[in-house]
Amino acid sequence: MNIRNLILLLTALIVPCCIKAEEQEKRMKFNYGAKAGFQAIAYNNPVFEIDGYEFDSNTLHSNKIGYTIAPFVRLTRNRVYVQSECVFGIARHSFDFNSTSDEENIIPNEITYNLRTICLQVPIVFGYNIINDKKYVMSLFTGPKTKFVFTSHSKQEFEHFEYYDLEEVLKKRCYYWEIGLGVKIGHVFFDFVYDWGITKASEYIVSEIESRKFRSDRRDNILSFSVGMIF
């Protein structure tokens, strides 16, 4: 066999392999996995007004750690992917207030509001792998998130307020915009996420016995970290 025929034979063998590899690279990949993590809620100037007692610049928000667990699915093509999750979470946060009121029934600096909610969060994010090695991947992602709050299972504690029957009427559905950074090593990954609250988290605060309603204006901004496995 001369050199010319050898080159033609090698070309005939290599070209189909290259075409097949390129087609596989363009083909959509399906992955699934699960993750668990922690989250903390921050607020941008929350406002509470209860019978002339206004909480805004005097509000001290104490972050309490919440927990999340989520299965997810991902569709990937080249460096771009779409991921949908179903995140079950328990959110915990607390407000401590400095008193600016002259009411005798209000104890300065001892007024607190503790809240725990159980929720289901459904984000749909679009990601791009800025580093796409076989074993190491770093990605940026963003997208909308909807949070469903199980209000009947929420726990509220208003301490040292003038009214003892206060209740915050929570919104059952809230919307967020999510941005995040993901790092994957092998099958293990780490996500760092910030959720910006688009809609209000509550309707108002009510005292049923006194038949009074008070304004509540706050939006959740959520910081979270999670670790998981993808297959």
C-alpha positions in Angstrom: 0.0 0.0 0.0 1.5 3.3 -1.1 1.4 6.6 1.0 -1.5 8.0 -1.0 -3.8 5.0 -0.3 -2.7 5.0 3.4 -3.7 8.7 3.7 -7.0 8.1 2.1 -7.7 5.1 4.4 -6.8 7.0 7.5 -9.0 10.0 6.4 -11.9 7.6 5.8 -11.5 6.3 9.3 -10.9 9.5 11.2 -13.5 11.9 9.6 -16.6 9.8 10.6 -15.2 9.6 14.1 -14.7 13.4 14.3 -18.3 14.0 12.9 -19.8 11.6 15.4 -17.9 13.2 18.3 -19.1 16.7 17.2 -22.7 15.4 17.0 -22.5 14.0 20.5 -21.1 17.3 21.7 -24.1 19.2 20.3 -26.6 16.7 21.6 -28.6 17.7 24.6 -27.5 16.0 27.9 -29.8 15.2 30.7 -28.6 15.2 34.3 -30.3 14.9 37.7 -29.3 15.3 41.3 -30.1 16.6 44.7 -28.7 19.2 47.1 -29.0 20.5 50.6 -27.9 23.7 52.3 -28.5 26.7 54.5 -30.1 30.1 53.9 -30.4 33.4 55.6 -32.9 36.2 54.9 -31.9 39.9 54.7 -34.3 42.9 54.3 -34.0 46.2 52.5 -35.5 48.7 54.9 -38.5 46.7 56.3 -41.3 48.8 57.7 -43.8 47.9 60.4 -46.4 50.3 61.8 -48.4 49.3 64.8 -50.6 52.0 66.4 -48.1 54.8 65.9 -45.2 52.6 66.8 -43.1 52.6 63.6 -40.3 50.2 62.9 -38.0 51.3 60.1 -34.5 52.7 60.7 -34.8 51.4 64.3 -35.2 47.9 63.1 -32.5 45.4 64.0 -32.8 42.3 61.9 -31.2 39.2 63.4 -30.5 36.5 60.8 -31.3 33.0 61.8 -30.2 30.1 59.7 -32.8 28.2 57.7 -32.5 24.9 55.9 -33.2 23.7 52.4 -33.2 20.4 50.5 -34.0 20.0 46.8 -34.0 17.5 43.9 -33.3 19.0 40.4 -33.0 18.2 36.7 -30.7 19.8 34.2 -30.6 19.9 30.4 -27.2 20.9 28.9 -26.0 21.7 25.5 -22.4 22.6 25.0 -21.7 25.2 27.8 -25.3 26.3 28.3 -27.9 24.6 30.5 -31.4 25.0 31.9 -32.1 23.7 35.4 -35.4 23.3 37.4 -35.5 22.6 41.1 -38.1 21.8 43.8 -36.7 23.3 47.0 -38.3 22.5 50.3 -37.2 25.0 52.9 -37.6 26.1 56.5 -37.0 29.9 56.9 -36.2 31.4 60.3 -35.7 35.1 61.1 -36.1 37.6 63.9 -36.7 41.3 64.3 -35.5 43.2 67.4 -36.8 46.7 67.8 -35.6 49.9 69.6 -38.6 51.7 71.1 -39.4 55.2 69.9 -42.9 55.2 71.4 -44.2 56.8 74.6 -46.6 53.9 75.3 -46.1 52.6 78.8 -47.0 49.0 77.7 -44.1 48.9 75.3 -40.8 47.8 76.9 -37.8 49.5 75.2 -35.3 47.3 73.4 -37.1 44.1 74.4 -39.6 44.0 71.6 -39.0 41.1 69.3 -40.8 39.4 66.4 -39.8 35.8 65.6 -41.1 34.1 62.5 -40.6 30.6 61.1 -42.1 29.6 57.7 -42.2 26.4 55.7 -42.1 26.9 52.0 -41.7 25.4 48.6 -39.4 27.2 46.2 -39.4 26.5 42.4 -36.6 28.3 40.5 -35.9 27.9 36.8 -32.4 29.1 36.0 -30.3 29.5 32.9 -26.6 28.8 33.3 -23.4 29.2 31.4 -20.2 27.2 32.1 -17.4 29.8 32.1 -14.9 27.0 32.9 -15.8 23.6 31.4 -13.2 21.0 32.1 -14.0 17.3 32.4 -13.5 17.2 36.2 -13.8 20.9 37.1 -16.7 23.2 36.0 -17.5 26.8 37.1 -20.8 28.3 36.1 -22.9 31.5 36.4 -26.7 31.2 36.5 -29.8 33.4 36.8 -33.5 33.1 36.5 -36.9 33.6 38.1 -38.0 31.8 41.3 -41.5 31.4 42.8 -41.9 30.7 46.5 -45.1 29.1 47.9 -45.5 29.7 51.7 -47.5 27.2 53.8 -49.1 29.9 55.9 -51.0 27.4 58.1 -47.7 25.9 59.3 -46.0 29.2 60.0 -45.0 30.1 63.6 -45.1 33.7 64.8 -44.1 35.1 68.1 -44.7 38.8 69.0 -43.1 39.6 72.3 -43.7 42.7 74.6 -46.1 44.4 72.1 -49.1 46.4 73.3 -51.4 43.9 71.5 -51.0 40.3 72.5 -53.0 38.8 69.6 -51.0 40.2 66.7 -50.6 38.1 63.5 -48.8 38.9 60.3 -50.8 37.9 57.2 -48.2 36.4 54.9 -48.4 36.2 51.2 -48.9 32.7 50.0 -46.9 33.3 46.8 -43.8 35.4 46.3 -41.6 36.1 43.4 -37.8 36.5 43.2 -35.0 36.9 40.8 -32.0 34.5 41.4 -28.4 34.9 40.5 -25.6 32.5 41.6 -22.2 30.9 41.1 -21.7 27.2 40.9 -18.5 25.1 41.3 -18.5 21.4 40.3 -15.7 19.0 41.0 -16.5 15.5 39.6 -20.0 14.7 40.7 -20.0 17.1 43.7 -20.9 20.8 43.4 -21.3 23.9 45.5 -23.8 26.7 44.8 -23.7 30.2 46.1 -27.0 32.0 45.5 -28.6 35.4 46.1 -32.4 35.9 45.6 -33.7 39.4 45.2 -37.3 39.8 46.4 -39.6 41.3 43.8 -42.9 41.1 45.6 -43.8 41.8 49.2 -43.7 39.0 51.7 -46.7 40.0 53.8 -50.1 41.7 53.4 -50.4 43.4 56.8 -50.3 42.8 60.6 -53.7 42.4 62.3 -55.1 42.5 65.8 -58.2 40.4 65.6 -59.6 41.2 69.0 -59.2 45.0 68.5 -60.2 44.7 64.8 -57.1 46.7 63.8 -54.8 46.4 60.8 -51.3 47.7 60.7 -49.0 48.2 57.7 -46.2 45.7 57.0 -43.9 46.3 54.1 -40.9 44.0 53.6 -39.4 42.0 50.9 -37.2 39.0 51.4 -33.6 38.9 50.0 -32.3 35.4 50.5 -28.6 34.4 50.7 -28.0 30.6 50.4 -25.3 28.0 50.2 -25.8 24.4 49.2 -23.8 21.3 48.4 -25.0 18.5 46.2 -24.4 15.6 43.8 -25.2 15.6 40.1 -25.3 12.5 37.8 
